[in-house]
């Protein structure tokens, strides 16, 4: 193992010991109780089986076969989740053939950031993760189940499902993916048309045609955003069958993998102590493996929030310094849009997760011995599925990349570092997805243009007020202010300014996710403006310095000048699209580096204080 990966893993274990022990004690208590339906009264059980077929009722009464709980994020509006419509029926049929049963334990909401992008509904997006976690717990609270299958893919859905499942960590659990849509209009061409529309050079009809040619069928979007990053992370943690994430919906191989997941979870389920409980599979090594896979593939910055919240649900404390330290030793092995021209289908064809994990394990960057929910350890997961005469088979993943423009060996990486870096300074702490930005754009010093709403940028652009070097400071976009929406509505305009030769960047306490693109963006600035963060004190014309090599983000003012300013009032937010129902969430949420979470409060923080050597302008000027 790489010494730095070992050090970070041990530090996580050490700082988490108290919380991890508390979590494992709770799970041990649950495991010590009857795991089958004998714990239920006759009235309880009668209610639990009332809607079942006579055959399933007989099986459930006998208590000697597995009953699998299905938690589903199905709805037919989301392309990624629409394929799940028939999954419960398929799973039940496969389990009935084994003498086992399955029940849909519950459904969870699943919203799409692509639909709400730039709209008021995006302000509910981050909070929906915690709602999903709670809904998962409600679904499993009936104590009818010996194992759990999770049907979910996209942005907040996977983290929420996993946070909820970890509260039932005495049970084995497995995620069942549905796969990405087939490739349509290239992501690069889609972005080109978006920029033309922003400039007024094409009309809305042309833009809509391009968007619909890109997002055209069932399955996840093909770019490497949060949805597909979730799938990468789940495989790295051993929570999905190996090589199963990026198989297209509606194919025979996809159906065979769904059957295999159902049969596997039934085989490992027991009516006494479980052999592969989720809580014993997931530990600090799992999270380090997830972070390394995310970094090596250039994945979504949203996972830098979600993995922290998921880890906390498992009694583990991770922070952005862990991501940054791992990024410095993890080579970037994949280029998938927005880090390159390829999409996720190209990545799968070029070698996929099996090849990527094999390279990272060989380089000592992933814990090969980490347990996985399908048995064995991560080293056993460097395989890929295929069909032979209609039967599901497995073979070793490719030993060589099949397209070195998409994925490479560890010794010939696209970059010696991973795709995400920590920035610190007198504005606090933030992250940047450096892998999506060319090297000449990673050091910017320019005057601030301050906005408090996305629509303000369009107005400034149309007035011609942005034809210069500038750093857009979008504040009051954090969890406490308005739920921390993604701000992709800003990116076409910033991309145009960059293409015109201007040095531009974005600094915000909001989010951008895996589709950050070519413009340098310091995101998740913490503390946020609504919590008194210094980002709220920036004024138009203040010089902002962003330097990725030195890990610096600051406003070029001394502490006295910054402290003398009056803090502005938070902008008034209308209570549209249900926003009023989440007032308690905005009041209770912790900061982005603690997961932007409403469920665990502000106790026992994992995040360190900002680095002293970056806390002043003078430190930067002296080259620290």
Buried (B, 14 or more C-beta within 10 A) or exposed (E): BBEBBEEBBEBBBEBBEEBBEEBBEBBEEBBEEEBBBEEBEEEBBEEBBEEBEEEBBEBBEEBEBBBBBBBBBBBEEBBBBBBBBEBBEBBBEBBBEEEBBBBBBBBBBBBBBBEBBBBBBBBBBBBBBBBBBBBBBBBBEBBBBBBBBBBBBBBBBBBBBBBBBBBBBBBBBBBBBBBBBBBBBBBBBBBBBBBBBBEEEBEEEEBEBBBEBBBBEBBBBBBBBBBBBBBBBBBBBBBBBBBBBBBBBBEEBBBBBBBBBBBBBBBBBBBEEBEBBBBBBBBBBBBBBBBBBBBBBBBBBBBBBBBBBBBBBBBBBBBBBBBBBBBBBBBBBBBBBBBBBBBBBBBBBBBBBBBBBBBBBBBBBBBBEBBBBBBEBBBBBBBBBEBEEEEBEBEEBBEEBEEBEBBBBBEEBBBEBBBBBBBBBBBBBBBBBBBBBEEEBBBBBBBBBBBBEBEBBBEBBEEEEBEBBBBBBBBBBBBBBBBBBBBBBBBBBBBBBBEEEBBBBBBBBBBBBBBBBBBBBBBBBBBBBBBEBBBBBBEEEBBBBBBBEBBBBBBBBEEEEBEEBEEBEBEEBEEEBEBEEBEEBBEBBBBBBBBBBBBBEEEBEBBEEBBEBBBBBEBBEEEE
